[in-house]
């Protein structure tokens, strides 16, 4: 979780993930002491999804090749960054649905 400027920024969910292989890579502002409720996390998630959706409406075809500095991966074209976000969203959604189905079947 990350502290930020706005109310929902204090629980901002990173688009990236600090995995054990990256444990020595310091994420700016990351606060492992925060323990938000599920509802708080879902509210931040919905806010981020809305902000990303709004951003996508502003992207033009010429923006896709614009270089973006990615914290731990160097410079990448915006197109690759958008692809990564969409691919991550797809897989997280797929795993969440699978896990929820298994939990529902177990009850």
C-alpha positions as CSV (number, residue, x, y, z in Angstrom):
1,X,0.0,0.0,0.0
2,X,1.2,3.5,-0.8
3,X,0.7,6.8,1.0
4,X,-0.3,9.6,-1.4
5,X,-1.8,13.1,-1.5
6,X,-5.5,12.4,-1.9
7,X,-7.9,10.5,0.4
8,X,-8.0,7.4,-1.7
9,X,-4.2,7.7,-2.5
10,X,-3.4,6.6,1.1
11,X,-4.5,3.1,0.1
12,X,-3.4,3.2,-3.5
13,X,-2.8,-0.3,-4.9
14,X,0.3,-0.5,-7.0
15,X,-0.1,-1.6,-10.6
16,X,3.2,-3.4,-10.1
17,X,4.0,-6.0,-7.4
18,X,7.0,-6.2,-5.0
19,X,7.8,-9.9,-5.2
20,X,10.4,-11.7,-3.1
21,X,12.8,-11.5,-6.1
22,X,12.5,-7.7,-5.9
23,X,12.6,-7.5,-2.1
24,X,15.7,-5.3,-2.2
25,X,14.1,-2.8,-4.6
26,X,12.5,0.0,-2.5
27,X,9.1,1.2,-3.7
28,X,8.8,4.9,-2.9
29,X,6.1,5.5,-0.2
30,X,5.3,1.8,0.3
31,X,3.8,1.2,3.7
32,X,3.6,-2.4,4.8
33,X,2.0,-1.3,8.1
34,X,-1.3,-0.3,6.6
35,X,-4.1,-2.9,7.1
36,X,-7.1,-1.6,5.1
37,X,-10.4,-3.4,5.2
38,X,-11.6,-5.3,2.2
39,X,-14.1,-2.5,1.5
40,X,-11.4,0.1,1.6
41,X,-9.2,-1.9,-0.8
42,X,-12.2,-2.4,-3.1
43,X,-13.0,1.3,-3.1
44,X,-9.4,2.1,-4.0
45,X,-9.4,-0.5,-6.7
46,X,-12.7,0.9,-8.2
47,X,-11.2,4.4,-8.1
48,X,-8.0,3.2,-9.9
49,X,-10.0,1.4,-12.5
50,X,-12.1,4.5,-13.2
51,X,-9.0,6.7,-13.4
52,X,-7.4,4.2,-15.8
53,X,-10.5,4.1,-17.9
54,X,-10.7,7.9,-18.0
55,X,-7.0,8.0,-19.0
56,X,-7.6,5.6,-21.9
57,X,-10.2,7.9,-23.4
58,X,-7.5,10.6,-23.7
59,X,-4.8,8.5,-25.4
60,X,-4.3,9.1,-29.1
61,X,-2.6,6.8,-31.6
62,X,0.5,9.0,-31.5
63,X,0.8,8.5,-27.7
64,X,1.4,4.8,-28.1
65,X,5.1,5.2,-28.9
66,X,5.7,7.8,-26.3
67,X,8.5,6.7,-23.9
68,X,7.5,6.1,-20.3
69,X,10.0,5.7,-17.4
70,X,9.0,2.6,-15.5
71,X,10.4,2.4,-12.0
72,X,12.2,-0.9,-12.1
73,X,12.1,-1.6,-15.8
74,X,13.6,1.4,-17.5
75,X,12.0,3.2,-20.4
76,X,9.2,1.5,-22.3
77,X,6.7,2.7,-24.9
78,X,3.3,3.6,-23.5
79,X,1.8,0.8,-25.6
80,X,3.8,-1.8,-23.7
81,X,2.7,-0.2,-20.3
82,X,-0.9,-0.3,-21.3
83,X,-0.6,-3.9,-22.5
84,X,0.9,-4.9,-19.2
85,X,-1.9,-3.3,-17.2
86,X,-4.6,-4.9,-19.3
87,X,-2.8,-8.3,-19.2
88,X,-2.4,-8.2,-15.4
89,X,-6.1,-7.2,-15.1
90,X,-7.2,-10.1,-17.2
91,X,-5.2,-12.7,-15.2
92,X,-6.1,-11.2,-11.8
93,X,-9.8,-11.3,-12.8
94,X,-9.4,-14.9,-14.0
95,X,-7.8,-16.1,-10.8
96,X,-10.2,-14.2,-8.6
97,X,-13.2,-15.8,-10.4
98,X,-11.6,-19.3,-10.2
99,X,-10.9,-18.9,-6.5
100,X,-14.4,-17.5,-5.7
101,X,-16.0,-20.5,-7.6
102,X,-13.9,-22.9,-5.5
103,X,-14.9,-21.1,-2.3
104,X,-18.6,-21.1,-3.2
105,X,-18.4,-24.8,-4.1
106,X,-16.8,-25.6,-0.7
107,X,-19.7,-24.0,1.2
